[in-house]
Each structure stands twice: as C-alpha cells, then as structure tokens.
Amino acid sequence: MCAEYGARVIGLDVTEKPLEGGRPTVEEFAHRHSPTETTCGTMDKDVVAGYSSGTCGEVVFVCGDTTRAEDCAAAVAMAVEKWGRLDVWVNNAAIGSTVSGRLTELSEDEWRRVLEVDVTGYMLGTRAAVRQFLCQEVVTSTMARGDDASGDGPRVGLRGRVINIGSQHGMVACPGDLAYGVGKAAAVYMARQVAVDYATEGIACNAISPGKVLTGHDTDHRPYSLARTPCTRLGVPRDIAAAVLFLCSPLASEYLTGSNLVVDGGWMAY
C-alpha cells in the first residue's frame, strides 16, 4: 500500500512466496499498476525482482534473513544506494511455535527459534536502521508548525521512523503459544525504548498491534473471533497496511512516538 502512494519499498524476507497464498508482493504490485521498469541485482543473496510504475512507487524484493545482522545492514545500504536515504524501517517478520507452546511442553530450541525471529530480528533491523538515520539530515515535515498555527515556532522534523508490528497477543495471553506472546510484547516494549532513547535525535519509533486479521490460516477460529470482535467484521491485511501508511506519512509528526496503535476492531476495548 505504501508503494501505491509513491513510496519506494524494499521487502526483506527469506522467501518471496506469501505463507498465506496468493501472488508475491512484487508481482501483486506489478499486476495492479502495470510496471514500467524491472530491476534485478545482488547483495549477499539474490534480489529477486523490482517494479516501479508511473505515479506509484517502487517495490524491490530482497532474499535475506532478518536474524542476520549483515542482511539487515545490506538492505539498509541498498536503500541508501538506490534512493539516497532511508526514511522508514518496518519490522514485520514473525513466527509462532509449530508445536504446543505451553510452558511445560515448550522446548528450549523452540523458544530460541521463535524469539530469534520475533525479538532478535526486530533488534537487528532497528539497529541497522537507526545507525543510518543518525547519519542523515532531519527532514522537516509540512505539518511541523511550532507552537501555533502561524508557523512562528521552532520547526522540527525527523531523520527516520521505525515501526514494529506487534499483536494484541503482546497485551493479552496467546493461548498455547508462550514464545509468540512474549515476542510480541517485546516488540511493543522495544518501540517505546527506542522512542525514548532517540527522540532528541530526530527518530520516531512506534508499534502497531493488529487484532484478528484474515490471512487464509484462520478458518477454525473465525466464528469465535467474529463474535468476540465489536466491529461487524474481522480485519484484512490492508487495515494494517493503512495504519503503517499513516505512521509513515507527514500526518504522523515527530510528536507521535513511543505509541502502540491497536488495530483490532475494538477487541481490546471489549
């Protein structure tokens, strides 16, 4: 969605194929927007494909692993090389337990596997992004008006933004999956910590916590989830993408940092 509004996006993942099915992200963007350019290249691993289109932005997929510091750093370097700077880093890679994740059945290996992606991966990505942000100039937003509407107050802006995708299960228990719940709670905490540590240096960091989102793997629990959600429907991926787009936009000033935006149809309020 961000690319649809003009952003230039690099997607870093171990596979281009969505786990939920459907077209890969780059192909989906190309299908919607009649691509005019294809770019391919290499970093440590292959850059599978990239598309840019007219008034829209550009999407490039990079095969890499967010739990590898060098892959995160290479993705940041690619953005800077291609486009001159990095404005936003979104941590979104996450996994859950593949077996029973209750405490008494949870193995050390499974615990480490989940937290390596859900916590260490977020830390490594954020660290790579923030290191680049600190080397960049502040961009002043058109929304920055100082203390009053006259525009006479101090003008401020941002060097960059980090967005952590959490979950409602970072705030309430995730039945049968301790590691996942801990990982998502860590994602929200990390956003707050980074926001506090780097606010004075022009870096904003926020989290988004989705509720029940239809992804193709949730048919067994759909009736309960719908009955439990005050909204008359469950979420769809574009609901979460729209929240990301908002936090990436000039509408979200530097004053909006350290927050957890809950997008759950009212679940947590009920």
JOCORFEN-V356377 format. One line per field, one symbol per residue. ss: DSSP state (h for helix, s for strand, l for the rest). phi: phi as a letter, one per 40 degrees, with the letter a starting at -180 (. if undefined). burial: + if it has 16 or more other C-alpha atoms within 10 Angstrom, else -. A space follows every 10 residues. Layout:
BEGIN
ss->???
phi->???
burial->???
END
This chain:
BEGIN
ss->llhhhllsss ssslllllll llllhhhhhh hhhlllssll sslllsssss sslllllsss ssslllllhh hhhhhhhhhh hhhllllsss slllllllll slhhhllhhh hhhhhhhhhh hhhhhhhhhh hhhlllllss llllllllll llllllssls sssssllhhh llllllshhh hhhhhhhhhh hhhhhhhhhh hlssssssss llslllllhh hhhhhhhhll llllslhhhh hhhhhhhhll llllllllls ssslllhhhl
phi->.dccbhcbbb bbacaccccc ggcddccccc ccbfdbabbb abbcbcccaa bbafcccabb cbcabccbdc cccccccccc ccbgabbabb cbcabbccbd bcdcbccccc dcccccccbc cccccccccc dcdccbccbc ccccbgcacc gccccbabca bbbbcbadcc bbcbdgadcc cccccccccd ccccdccbdc bgbbabbbbc ccbcbhbbcc bccccccccd ccaccbdccc ccccdccccc ccccccagbb ccbaggdccc
burial->++++--++++ +++--+---- ----+++-++ --+-+----- ------++++ +++--+++++ +++++++-++ +++++++++- ----++++++ ++++-++--- +----+---+ +--+++++++ ++++++++++ -++--+-+-+ +-+++----- -----+++++ ++++++++++ ---+-+++++ ++++++++++ ++-++---+- -+++++++++ +++------- ----++-+++ ---++----+ --+++-++-+ --++--++++ +++++-+---
END
